[in-house]
Amino acid sequence: MHTIYLDHAATTPMDPRVVEVMQPYFIDVAGNPSSFHTVGLRAKEAVTEARQTIARLLSAREDEILFTSGGTESDNLAVMGIVKAQRQAILSFCHSRAGGNPSDGSPGLRFATPEDDKKPHVMTSAIEHHAVLEPLLHLQKIGEIELTVLPVNREGLVAIKDVRTALKLSTVLVSIMFANNEIGTIEPIADIGREILAWRKEHITPYPLFHTDACQAAGAIELNVEKLHVDLLTMNGSKIYGPKGVGILYIRRGIKIEPLMRGGGQERNIRSGTENVPAIVGLAKAFELVQENRETENARLIKLRDRLAEGLLKIPKTRFNGHPTDRLPNCVNISFMDIEGEAAMLYLDAQGIMISTGSACASSSLDPSHVILATGLSYEAAHGSLRFSLGHSTTKEDVDFVIAVMPKIVERLRQMSPVNLDMKYFN
């Protein structure tokens, strides 16, 4: 049976060229980059070159790139590390501005609420990855932060005016993902970044800092940290045909961040632990390759994506999820009413078609997608949502096969649904 892999948003197969550059660092150059002998120094040189490559592609400086174990660690480090490191500074700033600024003669500024001068304020969106939402909800639960979760519209977009309205003197961090991993909507990150810069200038403050999770965007969109006006950016290898278990956190020079792990002091004392040299080398190569081929591959995938969406939407009682144009070139998310997404996924799997329901990172949960619910759809629509994410191996024949088999699967599942069965059989 021919396998059709349409779950590239969950993880991508490794590019053979990536595997090739990684191989020497498993055996031949297996030294610890912290060692001063020849093999260790060769490993250190490989890590340095990988850091330089990634920095160049991000239009960043070499010392602004921090290697981690993946997107989840980078996101956790960004949101928790900033809150812990900047807590006292943001509160001191609030107190100083509340009393007025003698240097410029400005009057004291009122806090939005009486609590503003007691804890840092963090802002995020309702459709963020769990790697951002969960640590923030934890910090809120233990009383470390005041949290604002911004809504999105039916297409999954955050409104820039909502960001502006929610900003306050105590806002230490704004974290908005670049492209959503479930519905593919691309957020206006550069515009939000400019809005934050304007706020800083208006209020004469370095806050808030701006973080974006760009894991899904890395293979499809240019990631220029200067044009995006971000202070922190997350990226990983598993979404760009690189190795799993490796990622980066871009941290703009001069920003203080608290480590989550302590030990040997690697990665400028921010992320201790022996560097995963093969994975780091592979990540740099993978990022280089996807950015070099981005425009050509995007054009190919958009044609296939639109063909797939058009074919599936011919099935009655379906709805396209996400923005119709401002979306990733490889993502199709559709809600099929009156079916369970998990059942459809299993039927497709039996046909050799690999997809996911909602976010694959949370596939063990039977809860409906928080992303679909945030767009205003019902629990039924969320339970029946399926994500088809295309990639390098996807062909027109693959898309046409999915379009051909999907109506039969949906029809069968709807016939099996309790709403379509004679209830006498349940008495």
Buried (B, 14 or more C-beta within 10 A) or exposed (E): EEEBBBBBBBBBBBBEBBBEBBEBBEEEBBBBBEBEEEEBBBBBEBBEEBBBBBBBBBEBBEEBBBBBBBBBBBBBBBBBBBBBBBBEBBBEBBEEBBEEEEEEEEEEBEBBEEEBBEBBBBBBBBBBBBBBBBBBBBBBEEEBBBBBBBEBBEBBBBBBEBBEEBBBBBBBBBBBBBBBBBBBBBBBBBEBBBBBEEBBEEBEBBBBBBBBBBBBBBBBBBBBBEEBBBBBBBBBBBBBBBBBBBBBBBBBEEBEBBBBBEEEEBBEEBBBBEBBBBBBBBBBBBBBBBBEEBEEBBEBBBEBBBBBBEBBEEBEEBBBBBBEEBBBBBBBBBBBBBBBBBBBBEBBEEBBBBBBBBBBBBBEEEEBBBBBBBBEBEEBBBBBBBBBBBBBEBEEEBBBBBBEBBBEBBEBBBEEBEEEEEEEEEE
